[in-house]
Structure formats: structure tokens, C-alpha cells
Amino acid sequence: MAVPPSSRAHVAALALILILAAALRVIGLDWGLRHPPHGDETAFVGNVHRMIVEGDFDHRYYEYPGLFFYVLWPILRVVGGVEVPGAPSYLAARGVVAAFGIAAVALQFLFARRLVSAWAALFSAALLAVSLVAVQTAHSIRPDVALQVAYLVAFIALLRVDGRTSADSWAGAALGAAAAVKFSGVFLVPALVARRLLVPHRRLAGLAAIAATASVVFIISSPYSILHLGEFVEGVETQVAYHYEEAADPQLVKSYPHMAGLYLGVWAKTLGAPATALSVLGLLAALRAPRRWAPLLLVPVLAIAVFSTAQVRHDRFLLPAMVVGFALAAAGWDILWGLSHRLAILVAAVAIALPLLASARYVADVARPGTGDRALDWAAAEVPAGARVLTRVDLGFDRSRVEVRNVARLEHRPLVLASDYVFAGPRDDASALAGLVPRAVFAPHGRYNGPPITAYEVPDTLRRRVETPLAGAKLTASSGLVLLSAIADGNPATWWHTDEIQKAGDFIYLELGHEVPLDAIELELGDSARFAAREPKVEIRWAGRWIAKPFLEGRTRPEEQHPPVSQVLLFDPPVRADAIRITLTRDSGRRWGMAGMRLWHSAR
């Protein structure tokens, strides 16, 4: 049977829209995979990997239901198998999300077509295809795009509800699947209930069918959420709590109206300014057909109302509910088409072009080597083997080649001076970096190309230190007394160690006999980390009083260091002491020992 000319045009237009959607979602999909992945991505890929290794289907990460994990499982099983997930596994998982993003565009057309004309429905699909928020979200491993697909399937099923049991069951199945992808799938419940109550036949039986089918599908799609119900409930509470953490400064607590305004801003960002205006116009169409539109509008209204109670905002949270926004914009465009064809075409062109330009800019930025990529390449060529590197952002340095110390923020001068190279960004404390020699600056090529990064070398002139000799100092310890002289003899071949495996309460006591300045204590471990102290506590005696002194770890974990291995305990600010006591606070399966102890203070 021949396809009518108008239908052929619609099919061709939809094909072009899907090709555009695919290009925007696939280009640059491997961004950042040279570096350690984001924790959100690791949560999904890592737990799917555990399922593969353990040979079961327990997704284990109960802060989310299980369906998204099961969708990733076959792809990661083929790509990575039981090997520790690397860049290929993360790229494959992102590919799954991108595929959902393309499917969402096709489903957006089918959904909108039940509400508006064919060309308006194509306009709706095109808006989703080029939406910056949709394109960005499809470039990472998170369940929001899959949830958007589930929402679209549920909305299509909702609009088919007509009193038949089969239609009720399909709607319930879609609800159960959405809830099994992410908790915010439950925002569909009021919409389905409202729609079912508006259909006059078998209302209570229909609601029961929806509830029963949704429950069955959820259990099938996320069985371990039920089998481990207690952990699942705890996971839900943990996930919700992340969004309600109180700010340390009461002035930073956001009010409900402020958060609601932010999420209305997300609506505008997701649609673009022209389409946002069309979505407001589309409310007129909704008023003309309230039985069809009212249940749908409940979903974004509820989503914004609930998310606005939290203290965090992420654009992707609203993405699933925004499918109603895209449909509203299409309804507004239909009204405009009835007033003026030329004006409607012009508005559609602008409404698509503006977010397309923004998304194209994003894709172009992430497809190019980012600042982190360029910094990593420079470090591989310029930073010598065995160097100590301090950084706020772990760029994925080759730890078999250099020693890397990661910190939340570069603000402690002693940590900087204990390093050879520092990789810093604009948010780091400039005073901590004073006097360092900038070796390379990596400026972003665009807004999404990464933060600015500067590579600094720490000159030797800033690190001049004076050692306090231990000759004449009195040493004692909880055990190993016959070996104590090895701590202060300056011979790396002699060692002190405890008589038995280290346990909480083991100590070393050093009586200096006079007060000395103290910037750092170094416990030398030669070429092995096996005798390292586990969670030591440092106390100093000053002016006749014992004080527990917090310290900074000047080097990374001993087992990750390049020889000579040591534990460097830095004091910020420096202290003065005439006696020092180091006590272990945790048991270990090995003895505590060292080849020597050195006390340092700055020469400046």
C-alpha cells in the first residue's frame, strides 16, 4: 500500500530529526574517559560489574531501583566481561543512554501526535532532539534519559485509557517500569489516577488493574528491592537525604519560592526561550481539552513542587517531566499556525535554531581534548618519573610513574611545599600557590571544555628545611625497646618495630630536652610500606601541656608511593614542642616499624 504524500513527508522529516538527535548524542560521547569517572557513573557501571562477577542479579546499590542496572548488564557483559571496567565499558554504557535519548525523540513524536497535528508533533520531537539539557544528560551514565522514555511510554498508554482492562494494564505496566528505573517515576501516579477517574467505565476496577500491574512489573523489574526491602528503604532515605542537607551557613539555605524559581528556569532552559513562550500559549489548547491535558499537566507541576522542597537543583531531574512541556510548545505552535503560517514557520525555525546552536557548541566542546586531557599529556612528557604531584582534580595520572596526592581544595601551604608539581584551578587559594613557577596553562576552548588548569613547579628555594637532630633525645616505646636506637642512628638499614602486630595504643615517645620548632615529622620506611603506622595520633608537649595536634598527610598512602617510602605528618600552622608522642588508634595485621624518624622545620 502506497504511503500518502503528506505521510511520506512526515516520515522523512522524522528521519532527519532522529539523525540530528543521534549526531548530537553520539558526538563527544567519550568525553573525560581518560580520567577517573564521576561517582554517579561509577555507581552504575561498578555495580553492574559486581553482578557480572558474582553471577547474580542483585544490583546492590539500593539508592536506586534495579531496572536501569539490568538494561546496562548485557552490554557491559559483552564489552567488559569480568574485567575491571575501563573506558570501553563506560563508553558502552553511555552509548546505551544515548540510544534511549534517540528513542525518546521518536516517542515524543508519537506522544505529541495524540494531542496535536502531525507537523506540530514533529516540531515537538525536534525541540527534544536539540534541547541542551537533553543532549547534556544523554552524554553521561544516569537513569534520567531512560526514565524519560518510560514517562513517554506511560503518557502514550495514559492517553489510550478508555475503560478496557487491557489499556489499564498497559498503563500500569508503564508506571511500574518507570518506578523501577528511578523513584521519581511515582510522579506518574496522580496523572494515571486522574485519567482513570475521568474515564466513566469501571473506575475502581480500572484503578485496581493499574495498581496490580504496576506492582507486578516493579517486582519483576527490580526484584532485589523487595528481597532486600530493609536495605532498599534505607537506600531511598539516603538518596532523599542528599537533597535536603542543610548548608553550613544559614544564609545559604534556599527558600521554597527561590527553588521553585530555579526549576521554572530549568523549564525555560530545557525548551529554549521561544518554545517556552509557545508552551505558555499551549495552555490555551489545554483549557480547550482538559480531560486529555489536565492529567498530563499534573506531572510537571508535581515534579517542580517536590523538587523545590530540596536544597539542590539539577537540570536533569526535570527532564522526564519536560516531555509535557515539549508537547505544550507544540500545541502553542498549532495555535500560531492557525493564525499565520508564515509566522509559525519563522517561530519554529528560531525555536529550533537557538537550542541547536547551544547543543552544537556543547558537543563541539566535549568532542575536543579538554583541559584535563591536555594537562595529562603535558604531565606525561614533562613531569619526571617519581615526582610528587598535588592536585584537586584527579586527572588520571599514571600512578606507576608519579606519586599523586589528591585534596579537596588547594589551601594548605605545607602540602604545596611537600610536592614537586601542583595542578591548580581558579578556585584554589592563591596564597597557597605564592612563589610557585607556572610551567603550563591549559585554558578551555569553550564553556564545556573543562576548567582552566595551571601546572606549577615547586622551586627548591621554597622547600628549604632544617632538620632537628635527635642526638641526645630520649626515646621509649610500647614495645621493641631493644631496637629503639635504630630510630635515631641515621642508618636506613637498621629498623625499629613492635614485638607483635600493631594494635591500638602502641606508641613511641620522644623527649627532646628543649623546645624546638616543628613543621613536619617524617617516619622513614625505606623501600617498603609494610611497617607503616595505621591511623596514628600525634600529641606534643608545649609549655608543660600535652596537646593533640591534627596533621596533614604530606604524601599519599605508603603502598602507592615510589621509594624511598615515608609517612610525612605536616602541621599547619607549625608548632613548637619539647616532647612528642605518636600513638596508634587502630589495629593492623602487621607490625609497626620504621627505619628512622626525622623532625623538620622551615629554614625561612
C-alpha positions, 0 to 999 in steps of 0.5 A, a space after each residue: 500500500 502506497 504511503 500518502 504524500 503528506 505521510 511520506 513527508 512526515 516520515 522523512 522529516 522524522 528521519 532527519 530529526 532522529 539523525 540530528 538527535 543521534 549526531 548530537 548524542 553520539 558526538 563527544 560521547 567519550 568525553 573525560 574517559 581518560 580520567 577517573 569517572 564521576 561517582 554517579 557513573 561509577 555507581 552504575 557501571 561498578 555495580 553492574 560489574 559486581 553482578 557480572 562477577 558474582 553471577 547474580 542479579 542483585 544490583 546492590 546499590 539500593 539508592 536506586 531501583 534495579 531496572 536501569 542496572 539490568 538494561 546496562 548488564 548485557 552490554 557491559 557483559 559483552 564489552 567488559 566481561 569480568 574485567 575491571 571496567 575501563 573506558 570501553 565499558 563506560 563508553 558502552 554504557 553511555 552509548 546505551 543512554 544515548 540510544 534511549 535519548 534517540 528513542 525518546 525523540 521518536 516517542 515524543 513524536 508519537 506522544 505529541 501526535 495524540 494531542 496535536 497535528 502531525 507537523 506540530 508533533 514533529 516540531 515537538 520531537 525536534 525541540 527534544 532532539 536539540 534541547 541542551 539539557 537533553 543532549 547534556 544528560 544523554 552524554 553521561 551514565 544516569 537513569 534520567 534519559 531512560 526514565 524519560 522514555 518510560 514517562 513517554 511510554 506511560 503518557 502514550 498508554 495514559 492517553 489510550 485509557 478508555 475503560 478496557 482492562 487491557 489499556 489499564 494494564 498497559 498503563 500500569 505496566 508503564 508506571 511500574 517500569 518507570 518506578 523501577 528505573 528511578 523513584 521519581 517515576 511515582 510522579 506518574 501516579 496522580 496523572 494515571 489516577 486522574 485519567 482513570 477517574 475521568 474515564 466513566 467505565 469501571 473506575 475502581 476496577 480500572 484503578 485496581 488493574 493499574 495498581 496490580 500491574 504496576 506492582 507486578 512489573 516493579 517486582 519483576 523489574 527490580 526484584 532485589 528491592 523487595 528481597 532486600 526491602 530493609 536495605 532498599 528503604 534505607 537506600 531511598 532515605 539516603 538518596 532523599 537525604 542528599 537533597 535536603 542537607 542543610 548548608 553550613 551557613 544559614 544564609 545559604 539555605 534556599 527558600 521554597 519560592 527561590 527553588 521553585 524559581 530555579 526549576 521554572 528556569 530549568 523549564 525555560 532552559 530545557 525548551 529554549 526561550 521561544 518554545 517556552 513562550 509557545 508552551 505558555 500559549 499551549 495552555 490555551 489548547 489545554 483549557 480547550 481539552 482538559 480531560 486529555 491535558 489536565 492529567 498530563 499537566 499534573 506531572 510537571 507541576 508535581 515534579 517542580 513542587 517536590 523538587 523545590 522542597 530540596 536544597 539542590 537543583 539539577 537540570 536533569 531531574 526535570 527532564 522526564 517531566 519536560 516531555 509535557 512541556 515539549 508537547 505544550 510548545 507544540 500545541 502553542 505552535 498549532 495555535 500560531 499556525 492557525 493564525 499565520 503560517 508564515 509566522 509559525 514557520 519563522 517561530 519554529 525555525 528560531 525555536 529550533 535554531 537557538 537550542 541547536 546552536 547551544 547543543 552544537 557548541 556543547 558537543 563541539 566542546 566535549 568532542 575536543 581534548 579538554 583541559 584535563 586531557 591536555 594537562 595529562 599529556 603535558 604531565 606525561 612528557 614533562 613531569 619526571 618519573 617519581 615526582 610528587 604531584 598535588 592536585 584537586 582534580 584527579 586527572 588520571 595520572 599514571 600512578 606507576 610513574 608519579 606519586 599523586 596526592 589528591 585534596 579537596 581544595 588547594 589551601 594548605 601551604 605545607 602540602 604545596 611545599 611537600 610536592 614537586 608539581 601542583 595542578 591548580 584551578 581558579 578556585 584554589 587559594 592563591 596564597 597557597 600557590 605564592 612563589 610557585 613557577 607556572 610551567 603550563 596553562 591549559 585554558 578551555 576552548 569553550 564553556 564545556 571544555 573543562 576548567 582552566 588548569 595551571 601546572 606549577 613547579 615547586 622551586 627548591 628555594 621554597 622547600 628549604 628545611 632544617 632538620 632537628 637532630 635527635 642526638 641526645 633525645 630520649 626515646 621509649 616505646 610500647 614495645 621493641 625497646 631493644 631496637 629503639 636506637 635504630 630510630 635515631 642512628 641515621 642508618 636506613 638499614 637498621 629498623 625499629 618495630 613492635 614485638 607483635 602486630 600493631 594494635 591500638 595504643 602502641 606508641 613511641 615517645 620522644 623527649 627532646 630536652 628543649 623546645 624546638 620548632 616543628 613543621 613536619 615529622 617524617 617516619 622513614 620506611 625505606 623501600 617498603 610500606 609494610 611497617 607503616 603506622 595505621 591511623 596514628 595520633 600525634 600529641 606534643 608537649 608545649 609549655 608543660 601541656 600535652 596537646 593533640 595536634 591534627 596533621 596533614 598527610 604530606 604524601 599519599 598512602 605508603 603502598 602507592 608511593 615510589 621509594 624511598 617510602 615515608 609517612 610525612 605528618 605536616 602541621 599547619 600552622 607549625 608548632 613548637 614542642 619539647 616532647 612528642 608522642 605518636 600513638 596508634 588508634 587502630 589495629 593492623 595485621 602487621 607490625 609497626 616499624 620504621 627505619 628512622 624518624 626525622 623532625 623538620 622545620 622551615 629554614 625561612 
